[in-house]
């Protein structure tokens, strides 16, 4: 069938890799308006748009990490990043959940608790990004883009975990999404074993 030729072994098709590449680039582009809406959420409409964008980006992150894990399995027979990927998926959902809780009526205690919990969740996401990157660097035959992707995730993780470097984390997140997209496109171009 057209569009179902295998691009990375028996699990991920060339078409799936091309779609994942496009979605990774879209996720990078989506980061900028999401951050702007997060900073400017004052009206109910702005909060709704912010929540929809956050939901969309979380859904993209889950899909992209699952597809990336399949690519690692199929193309490289590499399973060492599975737990780190699972952690990043769960942490992304938790961070999204905390972003929704900010709409609750606030008492000073609840606001402080949510702030601390959100900060800890972001820091844990950062630690997970570093662990994920270090696992990727164990891959014996890494394409150049994958190595660059791993180092970008180390920088992203450090920025997230430090909390004070969160503005830089936004740039690193966009870069990581673009690099992931390029990895998917490259895998779609090259047949398994090629």
C-alpha positions as CSV (number, residue, x, y, z in Angstrom):
1,X,0.0,0.0,0.0
2,X,1.3,3.5,-0.8
3,X,2.5,5.4,2.3
4,X,2.9,2.2,4.3
5,X,6.4,1.3,3.2
6,X,8.6,0.5,6.2
7,X,10.9,3.3,7.1
8,X,12.4,1.9,10.3
9,X,11.9,-1.8,10.7
10,X,8.7,-3.6,11.3
11,X,7.1,-1.2,13.7
12,X,7.2,2.4,12.4
13,X,6.3,3.2,8.8
14,X,7.9,5.8,6.7
15,X,4.6,7.7,6.7
16,X,4.4,7.6,10.5
17,X,8.0,9.0,10.7
18,X,7.1,11.8,8.3
19,X,4.0,12.7,10.3
20,X,6.0,12.6,13.6
21,X,8.6,14.9,12.0
22,X,6.0,17.4,11.1
23,X,4.3,17.2,14.5
24,X,7.7,17.7,16.2
25,X,8.2,20.9,14.2
26,X,4.7,22.0,15.0
27,X,5.3,21.4,18.7
28,X,8.3,23.6,18.6
29,X,6.3,26.4,16.9
30,X,3.5,25.9,19.4
31,X,5.8,26.6,22.3
32,X,6.1,30.3,21.6
33,X,2.3,31.2,21.7
34,X,1.8,28.8,24.6
35,X,4.4,30.7,26.7
36,X,2.9,34.0,25.7
37,X,-0.6,33.0,26.7
38,X,0.7,31.5,29.9
39,X,2.3,34.9,30.8
40,X,-0.8,36.9,29.8
41,X,-3.6,34.8,31.1
42,X,-6.0,37.4,32.5
43,X,-9.4,36.8,30.9
44,X,-11.4,33.6,30.8
45,X,-10.9,33.4,27.0
46,X,-7.2,33.7,27.3
47,X,-7.1,31.0,30.0
48,X,-9.2,28.7,27.7
49,X,-6.8,29.3,24.8
50,X,-3.8,28.7,27.0
51,X,-5.4,25.4,28.3
52,X,-6.2,24.2,24.8
53,X,-2.7,25.0,23.6
54,X,-1.2,23.2,26.7
55,X,-3.4,20.2,26.1
56,X,-2.4,20.1,22.5
57,X,1.3,20.3,23.3
58,X,1.0,17.6,26.0
59,X,-0.8,15.3,23.5
60,X,2.0,16.0,21.0
61,X,4.7,15.3,23.5
62,X,3.1,11.9,24.4
63,X,2.7,10.9,20.8
64,X,6.2,12.1,19.9
65,X,7.9,10.3,22.8
66,X,6.0,7.0,22.1
67,X,6.9,7.2,18.4
68,X,10.5,8.1,19.3
69,X,10.7,5.0,21.6
70,X,9.4,2.9,18.7
71,X,12.0,4.3,16.4
72,X,14.8,3.5,18.9
73,X,13.4,0.0,19.2
74,X,13.0,-0.6,15.5
75,X,16.0,1.1,14.0
76,X,18.6,0.6,16.7
77,X,17.3,-2.3,18.9
78,X,17.8,0.2,21.8
79,X,15.6,-0.2,24.9
80,X,17.7,1.6,27.6
81,X,15.7,4.9,27.2
82,X,12.3,3.2,27.8
83,X,12.0,4.1,31.5
84,X,13.2,7.6,31.0
85,X,10.7,8.1,28.1
86,X,7.9,6.7,30.3
87,X,8.9,9.1,33.0
88,X,8.9,12.1,30.6
89,X,5.5,11.2,29.4
90,X,4.1,10.9,32.9
91,X,5.8,14.1,34.0
92,X,4.4,16.0,31.0
93,X,0.9,15.0,32.0
94,X,1.5,16.0,35.6
95,X,2.8,19.4,34.6
96,X,-0.3,19.9,32.4
97,X,-2.5,18.8,35.3
98,X,-0.9,21.4,37.6
99,X,-1.4,24.1,34.9
100,X,-5.1,23.3,35.0
101,X,-5.3,23.5,38.8
102,X,-4.2,27.2,38.7
103,X,-7.9,28.0,37.9
104,X,-9.0,26.8,41.3
105,X,-10.2,29.5,43.7
106,X,-7.0,30.6,45.5
107,X,-6.3,30.9,49.1
108,X,-2.8,31.9,50.1
109,X,-2.1,28.4,51.3
110,X,-3.4,26.7,48.1
111,X,-1.5,29.2,45.9
112,X,1.7,28.5,47.8
113,X,1.1,24.7,47.6
114,X,0.4,24.8,43.9
115,X,3.4,27.0,43.2
116,X,5.7,24.6,45.1
117,X,4.2,21.5,43.4
118,X,4.5,23.1,39.9
119,X,8.1,24.1,40.6
120,X,8.9,20.6,41.8
121,X,7.2,19.0,38.8
122,X,9.1,21.2,36.4
123,X,12.4,20.4,38.2
124,X,11.6,16.6,38.0
125,X,10.8,17.0,34.3
126,X,14.3,18.6,34.0
127,X,16.0,15.7,35.8
128,X,14.0,13.3,33.6
129,X,15.3,15.1,30.5
130,X,18.9,14.8,31.6
131,X,18.5,11.1,32.4
132,X,16.8,10.6,29.0
133,X,19.7,12.3,27.2
134,X,22.3,10.3,29.1
135,X,20.5,7.1,28.1
136,X,20.5,8.3,24.4
137,X,24.3,8.9,24.6
138,X,24.7,5.1,25.4
139,X,23.5,4.3,21.9
140,X,26.5,2.8,20.2
141,X,25.9,4.1,16.6
142,X,24.3,7.5,17.0
143,X,23.5,9.6,14.0
144,X,24.9,13.1,14.5
145,X,21.4,14.7,14.9
146,X,20.6,12.2,17.7
147,X,23.8,13.2,19.6
148,X,22.9,16.9,19.2
149,X,19.4,16.1,20.3
150,X,20.8,14.4,23.5
151,X,23.0,17.4,24.3
152,X,20.1,19.7,23.8
153,X,18.0,17.7,26.2
154,X,20.8,17.9,28.8
155,X,20.7,21.7,28.5
156,X,16.9,21.7,28.6
157,X,16.9,19.5,31.7
158,X,19.5,21.6,33.5
159,X,17.5,24.8,32.7
160,X,14.2,23.2,33.9
161,X,15.8,21.7,37.0
162,X,17.5,24.9,38.0
163,X,14.2,26.9,37.8
164,X,16.1,30.2,37.4
165,X,17.0,29.3,33.8
166,X,13.4,28.7,32.8
167,X,13.5,31.4,30.0
168,X,16.4,29.6,28.4
169,X,14.5,26.3,28.8
170,X,11.9,27.7,26.3
171,X,14.6,28.1,23.7
172,X,16.1,24.7,24.4
173,X,12.6,23.1,24.2
174,X,12.1,24.6,20.7
175,X,15.5,23.4,19.6
176,X,14.9,19.9,21.0
177,X,11.5,19.7,19.1
178,X,13.2,20.8,15.9
179,X,16.0,18.2,16.3
180,X,13.5,15.5,17.0
181,X,11.6,16.4,13.9
182,X,14.9,16.2,11.9
183,X,15.6,12.8,13.4
184,X,12.2,11.5,12.3
185,X,12.6,12.9,8.8
186,X,16.1,11.4,8.4
187,X,14.8,8.0,9.6
188,X,11.9,8.3,7.1
189,X,14.5,8.9,4.3
190,X,16.8,6.1,5.2
191,X,15.5,2.5,5.1
192,X,16.2,0.3,8.0
193,X,19.7,-1.1,7.9
194,X,20.7,1.8,5.5
